[in-house]
Amino acid sequence: MSAWTAADLPSFAGRTVVVTGANSGLGLVTARELARVGAKTILAVRNLDKGNAVAAEMSGEVEVRKLDLGDLSSIRAFAEGFSEPEDTVDVLVNNAGIMAVPYAQTVDGFESQIGTNHLGHFALTNLLLPKITDRVVTVSSAMHLFGYISLKDLNWKSRPYLAWPAYGQSKLANLLFTSELQRRLDSAGSPLKALAAHPGYSATNLQGKTGNRMGTRIVDAGNRLLATNADFGARQTLYAASQPLPGDSFIGPRFGMRGPTGRGPRSPLARNRDKATALWTLSEQLTGVQFPL
């Protein structure tokens, strides 16, 4: 553990980084800091107007590209934008996400939280993987501790939908995805690394969209009393994106919500290799995207 901050970032000059959901919150801070230290930073966002507005306030080489993680056709179109031999991505940061929202479906019929937070990033990562030179960092959450993966009903079609358990499932999926990705990279003899990070409890615009008045009040109170800011939350991602770490590391604050940045624990369910493999297989079936190496 250390008192590491974004001020300790090494130079990213000559490197290209893609950050999903980079027009607000943790993604914005992550992209801003990587651009500051010289990375060519691609903001992968749903709303181009918002993306262009925040890009105009960043230093360095910043580019905005359209990406809707709730639409597999948008994900494929984004990946096709890296079709030239020189189009490489050194670091992919799977940051975008939604949290505890009312039930909805993505364009492809997935429950919106598992669809956006996991399946969208699953497809994006595998489509871009031949172009990635260093690592993939996926943002999970301490809420994975409350998650359970239902392989029979990943998209909440037969279970009564519950917003927070659905969020926990998607964040647990992020960790299982990271572990299985690292195992597959190792088996393929690839030097690439798959890592995960969690921000602790940072107040961003991710909260407060529960669709429930009482739930929103509870979240607002928690933000006022307990939350850190987006700079602190993004610090965990930046550490994972820049430091020499073993594959499948899970980075976060030492004390869960606060504390110095370093490698942290994950739940027993997040260490279940059989479940990780089964989720990967199901994710391939649902997205039509397979491991390319």
Secondary structure, 3 states (H helix, E strand, C coil): CECCCHHHCCCCCCCEEEEECCCCHHHHHHHHHHHHCCCEEEEEECCHHHHHHHHCCCCCCEEEEECCCCCHHHHHHHHHCCCCCCCCEEEEEECCCCCCCCCCECCCCCEHHHHHHHHHHHHHHHHHHHHEEEEEEEECCHHHHHCCCCCCCCCCCCCCCCHHHHHHHHHHHHHHHHHHHHHHHHHCCCCCEEEEECCCCECCCCCCCCCCHHHHHHHHHHHHHCCECHHHHHHHHHHHHHCCCCCCCEEEECCCCCCCEEECCCCHHHHCHHHHHHHHHHHHHHHCCCCCC
